[in-house]
Amino acid sequence: MDRQTKAQVVENLKGVVDRAQLLVMVDFRGLTVAEMNRLRRELQKSGECDFIVAKNTLARRAIAGTSFEGLTDELVGTNALLFAYEDFVSATKALLEAAKTLPKMQIRGGVFAGKPLSAEQLKDLAKMPSKLELYGMLAGVLSAPARNLACALAAIPRGLLNALVAVKENKAKEAA
């Protein structure tokens, strides 16, 4: 690779790094091309993320001076980098699900908000609800007071109707 191509790769990686909230290092040694392509498709389904294989020296240059700089010492061997943007939980879940079907793939660790994460901590992160699930929970919480008010307001005429029905039944019994 010539110097100009390397500079272009580093610039592209810097653009990805600037947008990312989570970076996960994956050792993909032993995976076939078909398995890597399947993994990339599954990750793309999970939402906004990029799964990039780059030379370690170029990746080190791209993450220098960012919150992911703590990984520079660990960039040795065969690494693929998962960059997750908005919904990092879904991307982490998809990666861990794929790791179950690809035993040769190893998740080495990552960085979130400038803090290094071990593979176990990434598993804990994947157990959290995704952004979409959190929006659903928030909508449920916000709609609860309105639903309770509607039920309370509907209970008043229902109670009056029940009382009128009871009066009617009592009069029908007395008349019989």
C-alpha positions in Angstrom: 0.0 0.0 0.0 1.5 3.4 -0.9 1.6 6.4 1.3 -1.3 8.2 -0.2 -3.6 5.1 0.1 -2.6 4.7 3.8 -3.3 8.4 4.5 -6.7 7.9 2.9 -7.5 4.8 5.0 -6.4 6.7 8.2 -8.7 9.7 7.2 -11.6 7.3 6.6 -11.0 5.6 9.9 -10.8 8.9 11.7 -14.3 9.8 10.3 -15.7 6.6 11.7 -13.9 7.0 15.1 -15.2 10.5 15.5 -18.9 9.3 15.1 -18.5 6.2 17.3 -19.6 5.8 20.9 -18.4 2.3 21.3 -15.4 0.4 19.9 -15.1 -3.4 20.2 -12.0 -5.4 19.2 -12.6 -8.8 17.7 -10.1 -11.5 16.9 -11.4 -13.0 13.7 -8.5 -15.5 13.1 -9.8 -18.7 11.7 -13.1 -17.3 10.2 -13.8 -17.9 6.6 -14.8 -15.2 4.2 -18.4 -16.5 4.1 -18.5 -16.4 8.0 -17.2 -12.8 7.9 -19.8 -11.8 5.4 -22.6 -13.4 7.4 -21.3 -11.6 10.5 -21.3 -8.2 8.7 -24.8 -8.8 7.4 -26.1 -9.6 11.0 -24.4 -6.5 12.3 -25.9 -4.3 9.6 -29.3 -5.5 10.6 -28.8 -4.5 14.2 -28.5 -0.8 13.3 -25.9 1.8 12.9 -22.5 0.2 13.2 -19.4 -0.5 11.1 -17.3 -3.7 11.2 -13.9 -2.8 9.8 -10.7 -4.8 9.3 -7.7 -2.5 9.1 -4.0 -2.7 9.6 -3.1 -2.2 13.3 -0.7 0.6 12.6 -3.3 2.5 10.6 -5.9 1.9 13.3 -3.5 3.2 15.9 -3.0 6.4 13.9 -6.8 6.8 13.5 -7.6 6.5 17.2 -4.7 8.5 18.5 -6.0 11.5 20.5 -9.5 10.1 20.8 -11.4 8.5 23.7 -10.5 5.1 22.2 -6.7 5.7 22.6 -6.5 3.2 25.4 -6.7 0.4 22.9 -3.5 1.2 21.1 -1.4 -1.2 23.1 -3.9 -4.0 22.5 -3.9 -3.6 18.7 -1.8 -6.7 18.0 -2.6 -9.7 15.8 -5.6 -10.1 13.7 -8.2 -7.6 14.7 -11.5 -6.4 13.4 -13.0 -3.3 14.9 -16.7 -2.8 15.6 -17.7 0.8 15.7 -21.2 1.4 17.1 -22.9 4.8 16.9 -26.3 5.6 18.2 -27.7 2.3 19.3 -24.5 0.6 20.6 -26.5 -2.0 22.7 -28.1 -3.6 19.7 -24.8 -3.8 17.9 -23.2 -5.4 21.0 -26.1 -7.9 21.2 -25.7 -8.8 17.5 -22.0 -9.3 17.9 -22.4 -11.6 21.0 -25.1 -13.6 19.2 -22.8 -14.1 16.3 -20.0 -15.1 18.6 -22.2 -18.0 19.8 -22.4 -19.4 16.3 -18.8 -18.6 15.4 -16.6 -20.3 18.1 -13.3 -19.2 16.4 -14.2 -15.6 16.8 -13.1 -14.0 20.1 -14.2 -10.7 21.5 -11.1 -9.1 23.1 -12.6 -6.0 24.7 -13.6 -2.5 23.9 -13.9 1.1 24.9 -17.1 3.0 25.8 -17.0 6.7 26.7 -13.3 6.5 27.2 -13.4 3.6 29.6 -12.0 0.2 28.7 -14.4 -2.7 28.8 -13.5 -6.4 29.1 -15.4 -9.1 27.2 -17.4 -9.8 30.3 -18.4 -6.1 30.7 -19.5 -6.2 27.0 -21.7 -9.1 27.8 -23.3 -7.1 30.6 -23.7 -4.1 28.2 -25.6 -6.4 25.8 -28.1 -7.4 28.5 -29.3 -3.8 28.7 -32.4 -2.8 26.8 -31.8 -1.2 23.4 -32.6 2.3 22.5 -35.9 1.3 20.9 -36.9 -0.7 23.9 -36.1 2.2 26.2 -38.3 4.5 24.0 -41.1 2.0 24.4 -40.7 1.9 28.2 -40.6 5.7 28.3 -43.8 5.9 26.2 -45.5 3.5 28.6 -44.5 5.5 31.6 -45.6 8.8 30.0 -49.0 7.4 28.9 -49.8 5.8 32.3 -51.1 9.0 34.0 -53.4 9.8 31.0 -54.7 6.2 31.0 -55.3 6.3 34.7 -57.2 9.6 34.4 -59.4 8.2 31.6 -60.2 5.1 33.6 -61.1 7.2 36.6 -63.3 9.5 34.5 -65.0 6.5 32.9 -65.7 4.9 36.3 -68.1 7.7 37.4 -70.7 7.1 34.7 -70.2 3.4 34.9 -70.9 3.6 38.7 -74.1 5.6 38.0 -75.2 3.1 35.4 -74.6 0.2 37.8 -76.6 2.0 40.5 -79.5 2.6 38.1 -79.5 -1.0 37.0 -79.6 -2.1 40.6 -82.6 0.2 41.3 -84.4 -1.1 38.2 -83.8 -4.8 39.3 -85.1 -4.0 42.9 -88.3 -2.4 41.5 -88.8 -5.3 39.2 -88.5 -7.7 42.2 -90.9 -5.6 44.2 -93.4 -5.5 41.4 -93.3 -9.3 41.0 
